[in-house]
Amino acid sequence: MNKKFDIGDFVTVETEQTIINNLVERFKKRRKEIGLTQKELSSRSGVSYGSIRRFESTGDISLSSLLKLSDVIGCLDDFNELFKNQIVKNLRGR
């Protein structure tokens, strides 16, 4: 993966780049745990081999392709948790 320097490299803070890097690493680990090569994943998902290679090296992928890949590796339901937390607007209850 082409590592970009990010403030998250030096201090503990969640940035867009650190989240992308962590997501890509978890994805690659899961793909390898279930024994799929990038080409096999491409064939099963309908996502091009080039898109998978780019995602695993740069983190760049369309949402549609990421959902297709996630379905194949058994993680599609994880997306149902996004945006579920309520926004805290006022801690005083007014």
N, C-alpha and C positions, 0 to 999 in steps of 0.2 A: 504494500500500500504506500502510495506517495504521501508521506507525512507532512502536513503543513504545520508550522509553528502556530501555537494558539496560547492565549493566556492560561488556559487550563493545563498546559504543559508545566507551568511554573507554580501555580497556586491551585488549591482545591476549589474549583468553581465549575458549574455546568455551563458550557457554552454550546453553541450549535455544532461546532466542529468536534468537541469531545463526545457529544451524543452520537454524532454520525460515526465517529471512529469506533465507539463502543458497540453500536448497532451492527456495524459491518463485522467486527470480530465475533460477536455472538452468532451472527448469521453463518459465517464460515464454519465456526465450531459445530453448529447444529447440522449443517450440510454434511460435514465430514463424519459426524457421529452416526448419521443414518446411512452413510456409505455412498453418497452420490458425488459423482464428478460434476464439474461445471457443465460439461456436454450432456450428461444424463439429465441434469436438472433442466437444461434448456429444452431437451426433447419432451420431458414430462410436463413442463409448464407452458410451453409455447413462447417463452421469452428468449430472445436471441442470445446465442453464446457470447457475442460481443457485449451485450448489455449486462450480462452476469459478470463478465470479466471486469468491465468498467466499474460496476457496483462494488465488487470486492477489492478493487484497487484504489478507487477514488471516493466511493460512497454515493456517486451520482446515479440515480435511477428514477423512473417515473413512479408515481403512486400506484398506477394500474399494474405495472410490472412487479413492483414489490408485493402487492397483494397476491398476484399469481404465484410468485415464488414462495410466499408464506403459506399459501394453501398446500403446496406440494410438500413442504417440510413440516406441516402440522401446526403452524402458528397463526393461522388466519384469525382465530378467535381473539388473539391478543389485541387486535385492532379495535375490538368492541369496548375496550377499557379507555381508549383515548377520549378526552374531553368530558369524562363523566363527573369529575370532581366539581362541586359547586364553588363558585367564586365567593370569597369572603369579602363583603363590601364594608361592613361596619362592625368592629369588634365590641362596641358599646351597646349594641342592640337597639339603637335609635333609628 
